[in-house]
Amino acid sequence: MRLTLRVWRQKNADAEGAMSTYEVDGISPDMSFLEMLDTLNEDLILRGEDPVAFDHDCREGICGACSLVIDGDAHGPERTTTCQLHMRSFRDGDTIDVEPWRAAAFPVVKDLVVDRSAFDRIIQAGGYISAPTGSAPEAHATPVPKADADFAFEHAECIGCGACVAACPNGSAMLFTSAKVNHLGVLPQGAPERETRVLDMVAQMDAEGFGGCTLTGECATACPKGIPLPSIAAMNREWLRARRKVR
């Protein structure tokens, strides 16, 4: 495949950014999108040019590091992570636009790399449980109803990639925060911090400058792990419950 890439290039957070056009040839349909970018970078390095900076780590759809807006869609045309998107989703001769996440709370570091440490601070605000010292408890000592276990596992699948924020027209982090609140809230291990968790995490989310949620649903559509939109309503109920209890 021969492709034309229009890639966002930005030297640093303070510099002006712009789209640059590159041609790549010999691209196999079986390559991942990141492998295609590797090919581009090899060509740029051989020509003595600065390679395109982009985030990646495991390349197995687990870590959440990859973060690209491809032709206007977070992670591209398939409902998967960028690293698991393959070039068979495109056609020979296509022109592909590649941009970073666009959100006020995700400032650009360089090219396609953005600073997502705001997510880390939201988790630090309350995404933990009490961990008493001593020997490990027996695995079956605290029964968990299957419905609660399924609910917790569904939300624990969130990998924190930020596609929900990038897809949201408001730049909201409600889906991410709700996943982190909900997966601990229904488990016995999360009960001691249940009220403070949701209050502190929502407060930190607001402090980071994310936009407000208007339930457009783009976040759930873009989520590669399928975190459902009703998660936000569940977190809102948790927040109201916590406010009444804390008062």
Stockholm file with secondary structure:
# STOCKHOLM 1.0

chainA/1-247         MRLTLRVWRQKNADAEGAMSTYEVDGISPDMSFLEMLDTLNEDLILRGEDPVAFDHDCREGICGACSLVIDGDAHGPERTTTCQLHMRSFRDGDTIDVEPWRAAAFPVVKDLVVDRSAFDRIIQAGGYISAPTGSAPEAHATPVPKADADFAFEHAECIGCGACVAACPNGSAMLFTSAKVNHLGVLPQGAPERETRVLDMVAQMDAEGFGGCTLTGECATACPKGIPLPSIAAMNREWLRARRKVR
#=GR chainA/1-247 SS CCEEEEEEECSSTTSCCEEEEEEECSCCTTSBHHHHHHHHHHHHHHTTCCCCCCCCSSSSSSSCCCCCEETTEETCSSSSCGGGCBGGGSCTTCEEEEECCCCTTSCEEETTEECCHHHHHHHHHHCCCCCCSSSCCCTTSSCCCHHHHHHHHHHHTCCCCCHHHHHCTTCCCHHHHHHHHHHHHTSGGGGGGHHHHHHHHHHHHHHTTCCCCCCCSHHHHHCTTCCCTHHHHHHHHHHHHHHHHHC
#=GC SS_cons         CCEEEEEEECSSTTSCCEEEEEEECSCCTTSBHHHHHHHHHHHHHHTTCCCCCCCCSSSSSSSCCCCCEETTEETCSSSSCGGGCBGGGSCTTCEEEEECCCCTTSCEEETTEECCHHHHHHHHHHCCCCCCSSSCCCTTSSCCCHHHHHHHHHHHTCCCCCHHHHHCTTCCCHHHHHHHHHHHHTSGGGGGGHHHHHHHHHHHHHHTTCCCCCCCSHHHHHCTTCCCTHHHHHHHHHHHHHHHHHC
//
